Each structure stands twice: as structure tokens, then as C-alpha cells.
Amino acid sequence: MLSEFIRDILKKITNKQNIDNDIQNVNQCISSLISDIYFYDKIQYLINNKGKRIRSILSLYYYYRYYNKNSYNIEELYNILAIVELTHFASLLHDDVIDNSTSRRYEKSFNYLYGNKNSILIGDYLLISVFNNLLKILNNKQYSKYIVNQFIKASTDIAYGAYLEHNLKLNNIPKASNNNFITKFNIEDYLRIARLKTGSLFKFSCMSGGRLSNTHFNEIKKSASFGLIFGIIYQIQNDLNDYKYNNYEESEDYMQHNITVPIIILQSITDIQDIFNNKTQENFNKIKGLISTEKFKQLLNNGIDKYINYILETVYLLI
């Protein structure tokens, strides 16, 4: 399964390098960056709800993979990764407002606790603050222009991807023939959003690890490509996980009409529109049943094989 594939990749990476102390240092940098800004007490809630730091883990892997006598100080990478994590936090604040979410990682969401307006304003403040800190940290270093340009690109890609995702809603299109529906929404539309909204920050993280190792450009490019592909796979797995709940009301994608991989693939198996639009436990269970079929798994594999193969050909060889 895809989740096992992701766990296997991360396990191989963490077995290769012991980065527990590195992640602690990234967390300390995050705390330091937000210690003197407004709304500290509210932002601290985000730090306590840390997540898995997967972007940092992958970045550190590439730093150590290409490390050489000319590599830059890893302390500089810690600070960049702290900025990556805070940028991700800010995007989650905005996402939860857009999706009207009440929970995040099995905890009450920030907007549920403090309101939508505060979530938007603090998210905006965080994004501006982290960019300002990035400029201070880089301080005209040799690699600063490249890092800044890539960070700006990643940030704009995230915003554009979120815009496309918000407008890719089943309930926003009129009832149409099944053929028209399939034509409008396909796997490539979805993968473009995943590439922008999720893959871009993974790409920046891995690229930063390669860049601060001061390796050759070809290796930096490989690290960036891996991050992008891994981010896409990671997003697909997240979307599949949203259909593993027992209670249909817990599935945010289902309740909010989000067009994700499961629904796009199911178009070719059944008339999914009526099942998807009519929110009931029975219909949710029907979707879960269809997702568990061999036909669905085969269609899913056909759609993402090239991404899986790329990871197999790069990371496994490196490890």
C-alpha cells in the first residue's frame, strides 16, 4: 500500500542518518523565531502540535547525503527548515478557514479556537515574518539569491494550488453527463494541484538540503525533483486516509466536496456524482467499499506508477 511505501522510504532515510538531534535543533529555531513576535501565546499552540517534520527529515537527508568539506554550516539549514515549518503552519491556518475545519491532526483547529479572522490575520503575519527572517538569516550569503528565489516560487505555488483546489468542487458544477464530468475532472488536474500546493514546499526543503551541502547542481536538482514527487505521493496518501473514517462526518474531503484522487478514479467505476453529493453514512460506506476494490487499486496504480518508479530509482539507489 502507498502508506507502507512512504513509511519504508522514511524508515530507510532515518536509519541511514540519526537526525533526532537535528530535528530538536529545528524545533529550537522555530521557538526562537516566534519568541519575539506578536500573538506568541496563540502561535505557541501550533508549536505544541508539531506534526512529523517530514520536510525537515528529507532536507537533512540530502544535506548529509551530499556533505563535503565545502558544505555550509548545518546551523544555517536548521534556520531555513524552521522557516519552512512555519510557512507550512501559516498555510494550514488559511486552509482550515477555507475548508471551515474544526480539527487538525485530531486536535481542535486554530480557527475553531480563535476564530476565522484571527486565523487569516495571524497566518498573514506569519508569512510576512518568516520571509523577513529568511532575508536576515541569509544575509547576502553566496547561496542567498537562489534560496530566496526558490522560496518565493514555492510560496506562490502553494497559494495558487490552494486557489485551484478550492475551485475544484463537485458542488460547483451543474449536473452534466458522465462523459462531461470525466472530461472536466481527471487525474492530471488533481496532480497539478498536488504538485503546487504540497509538492512545492517539499521540493524547496529537499533542494535547500542539497544546496547547503554545496554539492554539484545536478545533485541539487535531483534532491528538488525527489521532494516534488514525494510531496505528490504524500498528498495522495492523505486524501486516501480521509476515506478511512468510520463516521462520514469526520471525513473533511467528503463533507466539503473536495475533488481528490478517490473521487476522480471512481468516476470510471460508477456514477459517483449522486453518491458524492448526497451526504449520508450509507453513501460514504459505498465510496469506502469501492475504494477497497481491486479495480480501484489498479486504476490508482496506473495513475501514479511513474511517480513511484521515480522514487524507487532515486532514493533507493542513494540509500
VENMO-V823826 format. One record per residue. N is the residue number from 1. SS is DSSP state (a for helix, b for strand, c for the rest). PSI is psi in whole degrees, 0 to 359 (NA if undefined). Layout:
BEGIN
n-><N/N>
ss-><SS/SS>
psi-><PSI/PSI>
END
This chain:
BEGIN
n-><1/2/3/4/5/6/7/8/9/10/11/12/13/14/15/16/17/18/19/20/21/22/23/24/25/26/27/28/29/30/31/32/33/34/35/36/37/38/39/40/41/42/43/44/45/46/47/48/49/50/51/52/53/54/55/56/57/58/59/60/61/62/63/64/65/66/67/68/69/70/71/72/73/74/75/76/77/78/79/80/81/82/83/84/85/86/87/88/89/90/91/92/93/94/95/96/97/98/99/100/101/102/103/104/105/106/107/108/109/110/111/112/113/114/115/116/117/118/119/120/121/122/123/124/125/126/127/128/129/130/131/132/133/134/135/136/137/138/139/140/141/142/143/144/145/146/147/148/149/150/151/152/153/154/155/156/157/158/159/160/161/162/163/164/165/166/167/168/169/170/171/172/173/174/175/176/177/178/179/180/181/182/183/184/185/186/187/188/189/190/191/192/193/194/195/196/197/198/199/200/201/202/203/204/205/206/207/208/209/210/211/212/213/214/215/216/217/218/219/220/221/222/223/224/225/226/227/228/229/230/231/232/233/234/235/236/237/238/239/240/241/242/243/244/245/246/247/248/249/250/251/252/253/254/255/256/257/258/259/260/261/262/263/264/265/266/267/268/269/270/271/272/273/274/275/276/277/278/279/280/281/282/283/284/285/286/287/288/289/290/291/292/293/294/295/296/297/298/299/300/301/302/303/304/305/306/307/308/309/310/311/312/313/314/315/316/317/318/319>
ss-><c/a/a/a/a/a/a/a/a/a/a/a/a/a/a/a/c/c/c/a/a/a/a/a/a/a/a/a/a/a/a/a/a/a/c/c/c/c/c/a/a/a/a/a/a/a/a/a/c/c/c/c/c/a/a/a/a/a/a/a/a/a/a/a/a/c/c/c/c/c/c/c/c/a/a/a/a/a/a/a/a/a/a/a/a/a/a/a/a/a/a/a/a/a/a/a/a/a/a/c/c/c/b/b/c/c/b/b/c/a/a/a/a/a/c/a/a/a/a/a/a/a/a/a/a/a/a/a/a/a/a/a/a/a/a/a/a/a/c/c/c/c/c/a/a/a/a/a/a/a/a/a/a/a/a/a/a/a/a/a/a/a/a/a/a/a/a/c/b/a/a/a/c/c/c/c/c/a/a/a/a/a/a/a/c/c/a/a/a/a/a/a/a/a/a/a/a/a/a/a/a/a/a/a/a/a/a/a/a/a/a/a/c/c/c/c/a/a/a/a/a/a/a/a/a/a/a/a/a/a/a/a/a/a/a/a/a/a/a/a/a/c/c/c/c/c/c/a/a/a/c/a/a/a/a/c/c/b/c/c/a/a/a/a/a/a/c/c/c/c/c/a/a/a/a/a/a/c/c/c/a/a/a/a/a/a/a/a/a/a/a/c/c/a/a/a/a/a/a/a/a/a/a/a/a/a/a/a/a/a/a/a/a/a/a/a/a/a/c>
psi-><160/319/321/323/315/315/323/318/310/323/317/321/313/332/330/317/132/105/18/315/324/317/322/321/323/316/321/322/322/312/320/320/329/359/333/23/165/158/24/318/325/320/330/331/322/320/323/332/69/325/194/350/37/321/318/320/314/321/315/325/313/329/311/329/320/12/139/178/342/8/151/160/132/338/327/324/322/314/320/319/327/321/322/312/320/326/318/317/313/320/327/323/314/319/316/329/313/318/356/42/152/354/158/119/46/14/161/135/161/317/332/322/322/356/154/320/315/323/316/312/317/324/316/315/317/315/317/318/316/325/319/319/326/316/321/318/316/317/51/30/168/324/4/316/318/313/314/314/319/325/318/317/316/318/317/325/319/314/318/321/321/322/314/319/317/327/356/71/134/324/359/355/145/159/128/174/156/323/317/322/315/322/322/322/115/175/327/324/313/314/329/317/315/322/318/308/323/313/329/320/327/318/312/319/309/320/320/319/317/320/318/346/346/42/184/156/324/321/323/318/320/318/320/318/318/314/317/312/319/320/321/312/318/319/319/316/320/319/324/323/333/349/24/357/153/321/123/332/347/344/104/317/319/312/331/12/33/127/105/180/314/315/320/317/321/345/323/358/323/174/90/339/311/320/319/322/330/100/100/161/322/314/323/317/326/317/315/319/318/324/332/356/156/326/316/313/322/316/321/313/321/326/333/7/318/330/317/314/323/315/317/322/342/296/314/324/321/319/NA>
END
